[in-house]
Amino acid sequence: MAAREPDRKPVAPARTMPGRRAGGPGRPERVRRVSEPDEDEDWGLDPSERDHLLNVPGGVRLQKVLAAAGVGSRRHCEEMIAAGRVEVDGEVVRRFGARVDPAGQVIRVDGKRIPASASLVYLALNKPAGVVSTMSDDRGRKTIADLLGERTERLFHVGRLDYETEGLILLMNDGELAHRLAHPRYGVPKTYLAEVPGPLPRDLGRRLTTGIELDDGTVVADRFRVVERAGSRALVELTLHEGRKHVVRRMLAEVGHPVSRLVRTQVGPVSLGSLRPAATRRLTVAEIGNLYAAVGM
């Protein structure tokens, strides 16, 4: 009878330390890496289609600039760059790792310029009646500076409103844009709501859009409409690209309908909307882009 072999305990598989493989002591485990797109990848473009923008030394990554300007998340901005929707100094850039100078280069998304520099401020203010459209007043009257709080930027206001006129004023520290918006050469339209005595003659709109002769020349309304008629009062809307002093009040008084209340509701593409009196809000990226476009920037 054959001798019985002693029972053997099952042998546990050899353990390996993290980072080592079972093939032998001291050998690092081979880790398979998933390839990721390089931040400067040209998204598989043909070399002839790649942009020639040189990275700005010390510049900021393009998608970071776009995200900081409020265009969208970084991932969304990368997708826009990949789709060829972003231009820097007139050239389409598809490398979402490209570095740019936001203060010195012109960046556009879908053809519209964006406020690339983080130091730029663009505000809409609803000026109430009884406030002077200046940053200071030697007669001690309340000014628009009093409505802005403790802001440290030097802000330019686009156009003025009479002491008793209410409504939209744009403020910004972009001097070139502010200058162009206020300059008659660019003819940026402004829209007003005016409360006047009625009844209104049927030819009033035609007279205003044909031209009213004032002591300093003819003034023409671009558009006119009656918003509301209420007994002996009426609410009318006028759009002009004029910037002469008291021009809306003077032209309506000339046709026999002196203004009792006047509110500016729009400057170029920016509307007052529901902004409450004495309040401010930041302009959106789209609004700023439309302002640039309005003056050819």
LINSUL-V18505 format. One record per run of one state. SS is the DSSP state (h for helix, s for strand, l for the rest). FROM is the first residue (numbers start at 1). LEN is the number of residues. If there is no record, write none. Layout:
# LINSUL-V18505
ss,from,len
SS,FROM,LEN
SS,FROM,LEN
This chain:
# LINSUL-V18505
ss,from,len
l,1,19
s,20,1
l,21,7
s,28,1
l,29,18
h,47,3
l,50,10
s,60,2
h,62,7
l,69,5
h,74,9
l,83,3
s,86,3
l,89,2
s,91,2
l,93,6
s,99,2
l,101,6
s,107,3
l,110,2
s,112,2
l,114,8
s,122,6
l,128,4
s,132,1
l,133,10
s,143,1
h,144,4
l,148,8
s,156,3
l,159,7
s,166,7
l,173,2
h,175,8
l,183,1
h,184,3
l,187,3
s,190,8
l,198,6
h,204,7
l,211,1
s,212,3
l,215,2
s,217,3
l,220,3
s,223,8
l,231,2
s,233,8
l,241,6
h,247,8
l,255,4
s,259,9
l,268,2
s,270,2
l,272,8
s,280,3
l,283,2
h,285,10
l,295,3
